[in-house]
């Protein structure tokens, strides 16, 4: 693990998947910086819901701003 953390060695896809399973996270999260991984605790469905809510809020805000300048 130390060699991996210090970027002296790398692991196979299978090993990466196994490690992610041990840590109970998605495999892609193993490749993310720790500070990003810490806040990423949503599963795919929850993440899509959050993304949809953020997009809706953005769309509503954009529409409001656009209506004020039109």
N, CA, C and O atoms as CSV, one atom per row, in Angstrom:
chain,resi,resn,atom,element,x,y,z
A,1,UNK,N,N,0.826,-1.181,0.000
A,1,UNK,CA,C,0.000,0.000,0.000
A,1,UNK,C,C,0.875,1.251,0.000
A,1,UNK,O,O,0.552,2.228,-0.676
A,2,UNK,N,N,1.962,1.234,0.739
A,2,UNK,CA,C,2.827,2.408,0.795
A,2,UNK,C,C,3.406,2.731,-0.572
A,2,UNK,O,O,3.484,3.899,-0.953
A,3,UNK,N,N,3.806,1.721,-1.303
A,3,UNK,CA,C,4.355,1.958,-2.643
A,3,UNK,C,C,3.309,2.551,-3.578
A,3,UNK,O,O,3.624,3.384,-4.428
A,4,UNK,N,N,2.084,2.122,-3.416
A,4,UNK,CA,C,0.992,2.667,-4.226
A,4,UNK,C,C,0.756,4.126,-3.833
A,4,UNK,O,O,0.664,4.998,-4.697
A,5,UNK,N,N,0.661,4.385,-2.531
A,5,UNK,CA,C,0.414,5.743,-2.053
A,5,UNK,C,C,1.526,6.703,-2.452
A,5,UNK,O,O,1.264,7.875,-2.719
A,6,UNK,N,N,2.762,6.221,-2.495
A,6,UNK,CA,C,3.909,7.062,-2.859
A,6,UNK,C,C,4.175,7.055,-4.357
A,6,UNK,O,O,5.178,7.602,-4.815
A,7,UNK,N,N,3.291,6.445,-5.114
A,7,UNK,CA,C,3.348,6.386,-6.574
A,7,UNK,C,C,4.612,5.698,-7.089
A,7,UNK,O,O,5.124,6.047,-8.153
A,8,UNK,N,N,5.113,4.721,-6.333
A,8,UNK,CA,C,6.245,3.925,-6.789
A,8,UNK,C,C,5.780,2.654,-7.493
A,8,UNK,O,O,6.552,2.013,-8.206
A,9,UNK,N,N,4.522,2.295,-7.291
A,9,UNK,CA,C,3.956,1.089,-7.893
A,9,UNK,C,C,2.497,1.354,-8.201
A,9,UNK,O,O,1.893,2.288,-7.673
A,10,UNK,N,N,1.940,0.517,-9.067
A,10,UNK,CA,C,0.526,0.619,-9.414
A,10,UNK,C,C,-0.086,-0.761,-9.291
A,10,UNK,O,O,0.634,-1.750,-9.151
A,11,UNK,N,N,-1.398,-0.838,-9.341
A,11,UNK,CA,C,-2.084,-2.110,-9.176
A,11,UNK,C,C,-2.910,-2.415,-10.414
A,11,UNK,O,O,-3.199,-1.532,-11.221
A,12,UNK,N,N,-3.281,-3.667,-10.546
A,12,UNK,CA,C,-4.138,-4.063,-11.663
A,12,UNK,C,C,-5.569,-3.595,-11.406
A,12,UNK,O,O,-5.921,-3.215,-10.289
A,13,UNK,N,N,-6.374,-3.627,-12.443
A,13,UNK,CA,C,-7.786,-3.269,-12.309
A,13,UNK,C,C,-8.473,-4.148,-11.271
A,13,UNK,O,O,-9.263,-3.664,-10.462
A,14,UNK,N,N,-8.172,-5.424,-11.299
A,14,UNK,CA,C,-8.796,-6.354,-10.360
A,14,UNK,C,C,-8.444,-6.020,-8.914
A,14,UNK,O,O,-9.304,-6.056,-8.034
A,15,UNK,N,N,-7.178,-5.697,-8.675
A,15,UNK,CA,C,-6.757,-5.336,-7.324
A,15,UNK,C,C,-7.422,-4.035,-6.886
A,15,UNK,O,O,-7.848,-3.908,-5.738
A,16,UNK,N,N,-7.511,-3.076,-7.795
A,16,UNK,CA,C,-8.162,-1.804,-7.490
A,16,UNK,C,C,-9.624,-2.024,-7.123
A,16,UNK,O,O,-10.129,-1.420,-6.177
A,17,UNK,N,N,-10.298,-2.885,-7.867
A,17,UNK,CA,C,-11.698,-3.204,-7.564
A,17,UNK,C,C,-11.822,-3.909,-6.212
A,17,UNK,O,O,-12.749,-3.640,-5.447
A,18,UNK,N,N,-10.895,-4.798,-5.928
A,18,UNK,CA,C,-10.930,-5.506,-4.646
A,18,UNK,C,C,-10.712,-4.542,-3.484
A,18,UNK,O,O,-11.395,-4.636,-2.465
A,19,UNK,N,N,-9.772,-3.625,-3.631
A,19,UNK,CA,C,-9.526,-2.638,-2.580
A,19,UNK,C,C,-10.741,-1.742,-2.374
A,19,UNK,O,O,-11.108,-1.440,-1.239
A,20,UNK,N,N,-11.359,-1.319,-3.464
A,20,UNK,CA,C,-12.567,-0.494,-3.356
A,20,UNK,C,C,-13.662,-1.255,-2.616
A,20,UNK,O,O,-14.395,-0.675,-1.816
A,21,UNK,N,N,-13.770,-2.542,-2.883
A,21,UNK,CA,C,-14.757,-3.363,-2.188
A,21,UNK,C,C,-14.500,-3.424,-0.699
A,21,UNK,O,O,-15.431,-3.365,0.104
A,22,UNK,N,N,-13.238,-3.544,-0.333
A,22,UNK,CA,C,-12.868,-3.581,1.087
A,22,UNK,C,C,-13.254,-2.273,1.771
A,22,UNK,O,O,-13.757,-2.269,2.894
A,23,UNK,N,N,-13.008,-1.162,1.073
A,23,UNK,CA,C,-13.313,0.150,1.650
A,23,UNK,C,C,-14.766,0.563,1.446
A,23,UNK,O,O,-15.193,1.619,1.914
A,24,UNK,N,N,-15.523,-0.282,0.740
A,24,UNK,CA,C,-16.946,-0.042,0.477
A,24,UNK,C,C,-17.180,1.294,-0.240
A,24,UNK,O,O,-18.043,2.087,0.134
A,25,UNK,N,N,-16.361,1.509,-1.300
A,25,UNK,CA,C,-16.526,2.679,-2.143
A,25,UNK,C,C,-16.496,2.225,-3.591
A,25,UNK,O,O,-16.127,1.088,-3.885
A,26,UNK,N,N,-16.883,3.109,-4.490
A,26,UNK,CA,C,-16.819,2.793,-5.911
A,26,UNK,C,C,-15.358,2.804,-6.358
A,26,UNK,O,O,-14.538,3.528,-5.794
A,27,UNK,N,N,-15.039,2.011,-7.359
A,27,UNK,CA,C,-13.657,1.894,-7.822
A,27,UNK,C,C,-13.090,3.238,-8.247
A,27,UNK,O,O,-11.939,3.542,-7.931
A,28,UNK,N,N,-13.870,4.055,-8.959
A,28,UNK,CA,C,-13.353,5.337,-9.431
A,28,UNK,C,C,-12.956,6.252,-8.277
A,28,UNK,O,O,-12.109,7.130,-8.444
A,29,UNK,N,N,-13.564,6.053,-7.107
A,29,UNK,CA,C,-13.230,6.881,-5.956
A,29,UNK,C,C,-11.808,6.633,-5.458
A,29,UNK,O,O,-11.211,7.488,-4.803
A,30,UNK,N,N,-11.277,5.459,-5.774
A,30,UNK,CA,C,-9.906,5.150,-5.371
A,30,UNK,C,C,-8.916,6.066,-6.089
A,30,UNK,O,O,-7.797,6.257,-5.612
A,31,UNK,N,N,-9.311,6.629,-7.218
A,31,UNK,CA,C,-8.414,7.456,-8.014
A,31,UNK,C,C,-8.573,8.945,-7.715
A,31,UNK,O,O,-7.887,9.777,-8.309
A,32,UNK,N,N,-9.464,9.276,-6.809
A,32,UNK,CA,C,-9.740,10.668,-6.492
A,32,UNK,C,C,-8.906,11.128,-5.303
A,32,UNK,O,O,-8.510,10.314,-4.470
A,33,UNK,N,N,-8.635,12.439,-5.221
A,33,UNK,CA,C,-7.918,12.945,-4.044
A,33,UNK,C,C,-8.727,12.685,-2.770
A,33,UNK,O,O,-9.957,12.706,-2.816
A,34,UNK,N,N,-8.076,12.444,-1.654
A,34,UNK,CA,C,-8.789,12.114,-0.409
A,34,UNK,C,C,-9.830,13.152,-0.014
A,34,UNK,O,O,-10.907,12.788,0.457
A,35,UNK,N,N,-9.536,14.434,-0.193
A,35,UNK,CA,C,-10.500,15.453,0.218
A,35,UNK,C,C,-11.774,15.385,-0.620
A,35,UNK,O,O,-12.848,15.734,-0.130
A,36,UNK,N,N,-11.677,14.951,-1.853
A,36,UNK,CA,C,-12.850,14.784,-2.712
A,36,UNK,C,C,-13.602,13.524,-2.333
A,36,UNK,O,O,-14.831,13.525,-2.279
A,37,UNK,N,N,-12.875,12.448,-2.069
A,37,UNK,CA,C,-13.497,11.178,-1.692
A,37,UNK,C,C,-14.296,11.313,-0.413
A,37,UNK,O,O,-15.351,10.694,-0.273
A,38,UNK,N,N,-13.811,12.111,0.520
A,38,UNK,CA,C,-14.456,12.227,1.826
A,38,UNK,C,C,-15.876,12.773,1.708
A,38,UNK,O,O,-16.752,12.384,2.481
A,39,UNK,N,N,-16.109,13.660,0.761
A,39,UNK,CA,C,-17.443,14.240,0.627
A,39,UNK,C,C,-18.305,13.470,-0.359
A,39,UNK,O,O,-19.493,13.761,-0.498
A,40,UNK,N,N,-17.736,12.510,-1.035
A,40,UNK,CA,C,-18.473,11.754,-2.037
A,40,UNK,C,C,-18.974,10.456,-1.431
A,40,UNK,O,O,-18.363,9.402,-1.610
A,41,UNK,N,N,-20.080,10.531,-0.717
A,41,UNK,CA,C,-20.598,9.339,-0.061
A,41,UNK,C,C,-21.945,8.922,-0.640
A,41,UNK,O,O,-22.653,8.112,-0.041
A,42,UNK,N,N,-22.302,9.466,-1.794
A,42,UNK,CA,C,-23.578,9.134,-2.423
A,42,UNK,C,C,-23.413,7.942,-3.348
A,42,UNK,O,O,-22.355,7.747,-3.946
A,43,UNK,N,N,-24.473,7.143,-3.460
A,43,UNK,CA,C,-24.444,6.105,-4.484
A,43,UNK,C,C,-24.872,6.757,-5.801
A,43,UNK,O,O,-25.205,7.942,-5.816
A,44,UNK,N,N,-24.867,6.025,-6.877
A,44,UNK,CA,C,-25.144,6.585,-8.194
A,44,UNK,C,C,-26.532,7.222,-8.276
A,44,UNK,O,O,-26.683,8.297,-8.857
A,45,UNK,N,N,-27.534,6.578,-7.707
A,45,UNK,CA,C,-28.894,7.120,-7.755
A,45,UNK,C,C,-28.986,8.428,-6.987
A,45,UNK,O,O,-29.586,9.392,-7.463
A,46,UNK,N,N,-28.390,8.463,-5.793
A,46,UNK,CA,C,-28.404,9.689,-4.997
A,46,UNK,C,C,-27.632,10.803,-5.699
A,46,UNK,O,O,-28.041,11.964,-5.670
A,47,UNK,N,N,-26.518,10.445,-6.327
A,47,UNK,CA,C,-25.717,11.437,-7.042
A,47,UNK,C,C,-26.508,12.038,-8.199
A,47,UNK,O,O,-26.451,13.247,-8.427
A,48,UNK,N,N,-27.245,11.204,-8.931
A,48,UNK,CA,C,-28.063,11.714,-10.029
A,48,UNK,C,C,-29.167,12.626,-9.515
A,48,UNK,O,O,-29.471,13.641,-10.142
A,49,UNK,N,N,-29.768,12.279,-8.384
A,49,UNK,CA,C,-30.789,13.154,-7.789
A,49,UNK,C,C,-30.195,14.500,-7.408
A,49,UNK,O,O,-30.794,15.543,-7.671
A,50,UNK,N,N,-29.017,14.481,-6.789
A,50,UNK,CA,C,-28.351,15.718,-6.397
A,50,UNK,C,C,-28.006,16.555,-7.634
A,50,UNK,O,O,-28.181,17.773,-7.638
A,51,UNK,N,N,-27.523,15.899,-8.662
A,51,UNK,CA,C,-27.180,16.596,-9.906
A,51,UNK,C,C,-28.419,17.216,-10.535
A,51,UNK,O,O,-28.374,18.362,-10.984
A,52,UNK,N,N,-29.516,16.485,-10.575
A,52,UNK,CA,C,-30.764,16.999,-11.137
A,52,UNK,C,C,-31.268,18.189,-10.326
A,52,UNK,O,O,-31.749,19.166,-10.899
A,53,UNK,N,N,-31.163,18.119,-9.007
A,53,UNK,CA,C,-31.596,19.235,-8.155
A,53,UNK,C,C,-30.717,20.454,-8.381
A,53,UNK,O,O,-31.218,21.578,-8.422
A,54,UNK,N,N,-29.431,20.249,-8.528
A,54,UNK,CA,C,-28.521,21.366,-8.779
A,54,UNK,C,C,-28.801,22.002,-10.131
A,54,UNK,O,O,-28.781,23.226,-10.260
A,55,UNK,N,N,-29.064,21.173,-11.144
A,55,UNK,CA,C,-29.378,21.694,-12.479
A,55,UNK,C,C,-30.676,22.483,-12.447
A,55,UNK,O,O,-30.770,23.546,-13.062
A,56,UNK,N,N,-31.672,21.978,-11.742
A,56,UNK,CA,C,-32.954,22.678,-11.649
A,56,UNK,C,C,-32.767,24.029,-10.972
A,56,UNK,O,O,-33.324,25.032,-11.419
A,57,UNK,N,N,-31.987,24.061,-9.896
A,57,UNK,CA,C,-31.722,25.322,-9.199
A,57,UNK,C,C,-30.989,26.291,-10.117
A,57,UNK,O,O,-31.300,27.482,-10.142
A,58,UNK,N,N,-30.021,25.786,-10.869
A,58,UNK,CA,C,-29.293,26.625,-11.817
A,58,UNK,C,C,-30.236,27.161,-12.885
A,58,UNK,O,O,-30.217,28.354,-13.189
A,59,UNK,N,N,-31.055,26.292,-13.453
A,59,UNK,CA,C,-31.999,26.720,-14.493
A,59,UNK,C,C,-32.953,27.783,-13.966
A,59,UNK,O,O,-33.225,28.769,-14.651
A,60,UNK,N,N,-33.464,27.589,-12.749
A,60,UNK,CA,C,-34.384,28.567,-12.158
A,60,UNK,C,C,-33.694,29.905,-11.929
A,60,UNK,O,O,-34.261,30.961,-12.209
A,61,UNK,N,N,-32.469,29.854,-11.421
A,61,UNK,CA,C,-31.715,31.086,-11.184
A,61,UNK,C,C,-31.419,31.790,-12.497
A,61,UNK,O,O,-31.574,33.007,-12.599
A,62,UNK,N,N,-30.996,31.040,-13.496
A,62,UNK,CA,C,-30.707,31.621,-14.805
A,62,UNK,C,C,-31.956,32.260,-15.396
A,62,UNK,O,O,-31.895,33.368,-15.929
A,63,UNK,N,N,-33.076,31.576,-15.305
A,63,UNK,CA,C,-34.344,32.120,-15.843
A,63,UNK,C,C,-34.725,33.407,-15.123
A,63,UNK,O,O,-35.206,34.348,-15.754
A,64,UNK,N,N,-34.519,33.459,-13.822
A,64,UNK,CA,C,-34.843,34.653,-13.051
A,64,UNK,C,C,-33.948,35.823,-13.471
A,64,UNK,O,O,-34.429,36.934,-13.695
A,65,UNK,N,N,-32.661,35.565,-13.574
A,65,UNK,CA,C,-31.727,36.619,-13.995
A,65,UNK,C,C,-32.049,37.098,-15.412
A,65,UNK,O,O,-32.053,38.297,-15.693
A,66,UNK,N,N,-32.314,36.152,-16.281
A,66,UNK,CA,C,-32.619,36.500,-17.672
A,66,UNK,C,C,-33.899,37.342,-17.752
A,66,UNK,O,O,-33.968,38.286,-18.539
A,67,UNK,N,N,-34.901,37.009,-16.949
A,67,UNK,CA,C,-36.145,37.772,-16.983
A,67,UNK,C,C,-35.933,39.199,-16.473
A,67,UNK,O,O,-36.632,40.117,-16.899
A,68,UNK,N,N,-34.978,39.389,-15.569
A,68,UNK,CA,C,-34.706,40.731,-15.042
A,68,UNK,C,C,-33.971,41.606,-16.062
A,68,UNK,O,O,-34.131,42.827,-16.054
A,69,UNK,N,N,-33.177,41.001,-16.929
A,69,UNK,CA,C,-32.430,41.807,-17.888
A,69,UNK,C,C,-33.109,41.901,-19.250
A,69,UNK,O,O,-32.651,42.634,-20.126
A,70,UNK,N,N,-34.183,41.171,-19.426
A,70,UNK,CA,C,-34.885,41.185,-20.713
A,70,UNK,C,C,-35.890,42.307,-20.787
A,70,UNK,O,O,-36.568,42.462,-21.803
